[in-house]
Amino acid sequence: MESIQAAVPRTRGSALTSLAGPLATVLGLAAHVAGGGSSPAVGIVVALAALLGLGAVLFERLAPPQLPGWAVLAASAVAQQLLHLALAAFSTATAVPLPGHDHGAGSTADVPSSSAVAPAAHSLHLMLYLHAGAALAAAAVVVQWGRISAWARASIRT
């Protein structure tokens, strides 16, 4: 039992690490909406923030103690890519048409297939740049957690 506890050390940073998920979600949602995408329901955004927070804590537990900056940036970029896909999929009711899942709204023959949906009204390049900026901002904050938390504690005390 002692060898298991030694392999997974407890750290104080887990509470701060869990805030990386909501931070990445807020930055990703802002980038997505600023790029012309639509926002999903608040409950979906909160669920995505919780999932990313859990993923950040899991990543902290499994990663080596000192991650290089490029690894944090890569993880942040993957999180932004997943956020973009989730925000795009959950922002419209017809994003993923399911046959026979119309909740009494008529037959599914009226629902256009995903290939017949009109092209996006937003610039994909702008969306890419904004999500990349969100990834950079999230990675910069996560890398500087120690300095930011020390500054916050000092400003609270004064």
C-alpha positions in Angstrom: 0.0 0.0 0.0 2.9 2.4 0.7 4.3 1.9 -2.8 1.1 3.1 -4.3 1.0 6.2 -2.2 4.6 6.9 -3.0 3.9 6.6 -6.8 1.1 9.1 -6.8 2.2 12.0 -4.6 -0.4 14.5 -3.3 0.2 18.1 -4.3 -1.3 21.3 -3.2 -1.6 22.5 -6.8 -4.6 20.3 -7.7 -7.1 23.0 -6.7 -5.4 25.5 -8.9 -4.9 22.9 -11.7 -8.7 22.3 -11.8 -9.1 25.9 -12.7 -7.2 25.4 -15.9 -10.3 23.7 -17.4 -12.7 26.6 -16.8 -10.0 29.0 -18.0 -9.5 27.2 -21.2 -13.2 26.9 -21.7 -13.9 30.6 -21.2 -11.0 31.5 -23.5 -12.1 28.9 -26.1 -15.7 30.1 -26.0 -14.7 33.7 -26.4 -12.5 32.8 -29.4 -15.3 30.7 -30.9 -17.9 33.4 -30.6 -15.5 36.2 -31.7 -14.6 34.0 -34.7 -18.3 34.0 -35.8 -19.3 30.7 -34.3 -22.4 30.3 -32.2 -22.5 29.5 -28.5 -24.1 26.3 -27.1 -26.3 26.3 -24.0 -24.8 27.3 -20.7 -25.2 23.8 -19.3 -23.0 22.4 -22.1 -20.3 25.1 -21.5 -20.3 24.3 -17.8 -20.0 20.5 -18.5 -17.1 21.2 -20.9 -15.4 23.3 -18.3 -15.8 20.5 -15.7 -14.5 17.9 -18.1 -11.5 20.0 -19.0 -10.8 20.7 -15.3 -10.9 16.9 -14.6 -8.6 16.4 -17.5 -6.1 19.0 -16.2 -6.0 17.3 -12.8 -5.5 13.9 -14.4 -2.8 15.4 -16.6 -1.1 16.9 -13.6 -1.1 13.5 -11.8 0.2 11.5 -14.7 2.8 14.0 -16.1 6.3 14.4 -14.8 6.9 17.0 -12.1 8.4 19.6 -14.4 6.8 19.7 -17.8 8.6 21.7 -20.6 6.7 24.7 -21.9 6.1 23.0 -25.3 4.3 20.1 -23.6 1.9 22.5 -21.8 1.4 24.4 -25.1 0.7 21.2 -26.9 -1.8 20.1 -24.3 -3.5 23.5 -24.4 -3.7 23.3 -28.2 -5.3 19.8 -28.1 -7.8 21.2 -25.5 -8.7 24.1 -27.8 -9.1 21.8 -30.8 -11.5 19.6 -28.8 -13.3 22.6 -27.5 -13.8 23.9 -31.0 -15.2 20.6 -32.2 -17.5 20.4 -29.1 -18.7 24.0 -29.4 -19.4 23.5 -33.1 -21.2 20.2 -32.6 -23.4 21.4 -29.7 -24.2 24.9 -30.8 -27.0 23.9 -33.2 -29.8 21.5 -32.9 -29.1 20.0 -36.3 -25.4 19.6 -36.0 -25.7 15.8 -35.4 -29.0 14.6 -36.9 -30.1 11.4 -35.3 -32.7 9.3 -37.2 -35.9 8.8 -35.2 -34.8 11.3 -32.5 -37.1 14.1 -33.3 -39.1 14.4 -30.0 -42.4 14.7 -31.8 -41.4 17.4 -34.2 -42.3 15.4 -37.3 -40.3 13.0 -39.3 -36.6 13.2 -39.8 -36.9 13.5 -43.6 -37.3 17.2 -43.1 -33.9 17.5 -41.3 -31.2 18.2 -43.9 -28.2 15.8 -43.9 -24.9 17.1 -42.8 -23.6 17.3 -46.4 -26.6 19.6 -47.4 -26.0 22.1 -44.6 -25.0 25.5 -45.8 -21.3 26.4 -45.4 -20.2 28.2 -42.3 -20.8 31.9 -42.2 -17.6 32.6 -40.3 -14.0 32.8 -41.4 -12.2 29.5 -40.6 -8.9 31.2 -40.6 -10.0 33.8 -38.0 -11.5 30.9 -35.9 -8.1 29.1 -36.1 -6.1 32.2 -35.1 -8.4 33.0 -32.2 -8.3 29.4 -30.9 -4.5 29.4 -31.2 -4.4 32.7 -29.3 -6.6 31.1 -26.6 -4.3 28.1 -26.4 -1.3 30.4 -26.0 -3.0 32.5 -23.3 -4.1 29.4 -21.4 -0.7 27.9 -21.6 1.0 31.1 -20.5 -1.3 31.3 -17.4 -0.8 27.6 -16.6 3.0 27.9 -16.8 2.9 30.9 -14.6 0.5 29.5 -11.9 3.1 30.1 -9.2 3.7 33.7 -9.9 0.0 34.5 -10.5 -1.1 32.8 -7.3 1.6 34.6 -5.3 0.5 37.9 -6.8 -3.1 37.1 -6.0 -2.3 36.2 -2.4 -0.2 39.4 -2.0 -2.9 41.6 -3.4 -5.6 40.0 -1.1 -3.5 40.6 2.0 -3.0 44.3 1.2 
